[in-house]
Amino acid sequence: MSTAKSVSGIGSPAAVNMMAGWIQMLGHDNCFAWGMQERANAKWCLDSWGADYHAVAIVGPRSSEKSMLMNDLFGTEFPVPGCYDAKPNPKDIRISKVCNANVLVMDAEVLHYSSPENDAATCNTAFVAATASALIIDLREDMIDEKCDAIMNLLRGIFSAHLEIFDRRHKTLLLFIVSDHTGREIPEDLYRKLVINMKLDWIELTKLRDVRRCSLEDCFDYELIALPSKHYPERFSAAVSQLYAL
């Protein structure tokens, strides 16, 4: 898979809300936002981290409330619907910091691979696949039951990017979070269906000859966490504790 535009250049000035705690990392031109590194270091003292840090990315359908989910789970400060700055350019990638931990979270607005011509989605997928040690994928129950095209296309993009960049030399964690889990289906059944769908897509994925025998498990670990609604705070807190234990 080849990306249409470079992600290594310097593009437009970084959008930043220093009070709210998020910074634009990748702009609509698929280049690093100008001044991003300096602003991030000023905000979070990144120079003092050395190699002691992790980077994760939250991805999902554009209509999902993934920014709100990250704020609830990790104490990040992404803008959410209703905020004056909650409507970034859909090609952007923003970053925020996990509360009390050396972990950066990337929020990619368009990562659902809606069409092969979606250059922004292709660039964003390649970027997060190359930089994140874990990809958090926000789902609803019906997306697994119906084998939602948006999710499966997203996963195909992640698979392709990983094989091109790492082949089997590196493993990435795919952490599926089922938001507002109703209990209509138990998490074990949802997990089983999801794994079956992923393995079928992996088999059908076009691969270069040297990785043709590479299995899904050679490249990815995967887990599924079902999060009940926040209207049930005790159950929600228990599920979050399970998430932190991974």
N, C-alpha and C positions, 0 to 999 in steps of 0.2 A: 504494500500500500504506500503510495506517495502522497505527501501533503501538498496542497496547492500553493501555500505560502510559507515562508520561513517563520519560525518562532524564535529565532536567535537575534533578531535585530532590535533596534530601539525605536519605539514608535511615539505615540502621542503622550502628553504629560499624564502622570498618574492621578486618577481620581482618588481622593482620600478623605475620609472623615476621621480625624485623629481622636475626636471625642467618642465616636461610636465604635472605633476599633476595627475598621476594615480598610483594606487598600486594594485598588485595582492592580492586578498583576499582569494580565494579558489584555491588550486593547482590541478594538474592533478590526484593527489592521493586522491582527495575529502577531504582533510584536510586543516585546516587553515594554510596559509603560515607562516613559522617561522618569527617572528619579525614584523608581519603585524600591530599589535596594536600599537607598539612603533613607527613605521614609520608613521602610519596614524596620531597619536597624534602629532608627530614632525611637520608634514606637515600642519595639520589643527587645532591644539590645541583642540582636542576633549574633553579633561578633563574639559575645561571651559564651555562646552555646557550643562552639566548636563542632565536633561530629556528634554531639549528644542531642539529637533531635529526630523527629519523625515528620513526615508529610503525608497527609491523607487527602482524599478528594471525595466530595459528595456529588453524585450524579443522579439523574432521574428525569422523567418527563418534565417538560417545562411548566406544566400546570401544577406540579407537586409543590408542597410547602417545605422543600428541603432546607431552605435557609432557616426557617422557624424550627425545624427539627434539630438542626445542628446547634442552634442557640439553646434549646431545651436540654439537649444531651450533654454538651461540652462547654457551655458558657461562652461560646463565640458571640460575636456582636454583628452578625450580618443584618442588613436592613430587611424588614419583612413587610408584607402588604399593609398599607396604611401609613408607612413612613414616607417622608418627603423624598427620600433618595432610594426608594425600594424598586425603582424601575430602571436598572442598568441596561446598557446595550446588550442584546441577546448574544452577541459574539464575545463578550467579556469573560474573563476569569477573575474572581476576587479572592482575597485571602483574609483570614482572621486567625487568631491564636486561641488554642484551647486554654481555658482557665487553669492556672496553677500547673502547667505542664509545658515542656518544650515540644509542642506539637502544633504545626501549621495546618490549617484546613483550607482547601481550595473549593470554591463553589463555581462550577461551570454552568452557565445559563443554558447553553444549547449543547446537548450531548445525547440526543436521541436518534441521530442518524435517520432523519425523516426522508432523505433522498440521497442518492449517490452524488448529486451535484452540490450537496451542502458542504462547501469548503470549510466553513467555520467549525462545523461539528467534527469534520475530519481532523482539522488542526488541533482542536481541543482534546479530542480523544487521544491523539498521539502524544500530546503534551502531558496529560495526567497519567497515561500509561507509563511514560518514561520517568516521571518524577515521584509518584505516590507509591508508598509501600502498601497502602490499603485503599481500596475503592469501596465507598459506602454507597449502595444503590437503594434508593427509596422506592418502595413498591406499595401497591394495594393488593388485597387478596385476589380480586377479580383479574388482575393482570397476569397472575400465575395460572389461574383456572382457564383463561381464554388464550393463553400463550400470546400475550399482547405483542403486536408487531414492533411497537416503539421500543419495548424492553429487549426483545430478541435482536433487533437491529443494533441497538446500543451494545449488546454483548458481542455481537459479531465484530463490531468496530474495535472494541477493546481486545478481543482475541487476535485480530489481524495486527493491530499496533504492537501488541506484546511480542508476537512471533517475529515481527520485523526488527524490533529493537533488541530483544533479549534471547530469542528462541527458548531453549530450556535451561539457560544459565541462571535464571532468576525466577523466584516465585512471588506472586502478588496475591494478597488476600482480597477476595471478593466477599464483602459483608452485606448481605441483603437484609434490609430492615422493612418489615411489613408494618406500616403505620396504621393506627386505629384498628388493630386486629379485633374482630368481632367474636372470634371463637367458633365461627360457623365451621371452620376446618381447623384441625389441630396443626400446630407448626410442623410436626413430623411429616404429615401428608403434603403440606405445601412445599417443604424442602424436597421431598421425593419427586414431586412433579417438576420442580424447578431444575433439579439435577438431570432428570431424564431429558428435558428440553435442551439444556445446555450441552449435554453430550451428543445429542442428535445434531445440533448446529455445529459443534466442533468437528464431527465426522464429515459433515458436508462442506466445511470451510476449505477453500483453496489454499494449499500450503506448498511452500518450496520443497524441493526434493529432500534436502538435508534435515527437514523437520517433519516430514510426512508421517513418520511413525511416532511422533511426539503425542503423548496423551494429554488430556485436559489437566490431569493431576500432576503432570510434569511441570506445568506452568502456573497453576493456581491452587490455592487453598480456598475453600468457600464455607461460609456459615450463614445461617438464617436466624434472625432474632425477630420475634413477634412482639410488637409494642402495643399494649392496649391503649385506649383513649386516656388522656390526662384527666378525664372526669373520674377515673378510678385511680387515685394517686398512689395507693399502696401497691397495686398491681403494676403500675407504670414504673415506680421506683425499683421494684424487684426485677423487672425486665432490664432496666438501665444497669443495675448491678451485674446482671449476667453479661451485658455488653462490655462493661469495663473489665470483666474477668477474662475476656478473649485475648 
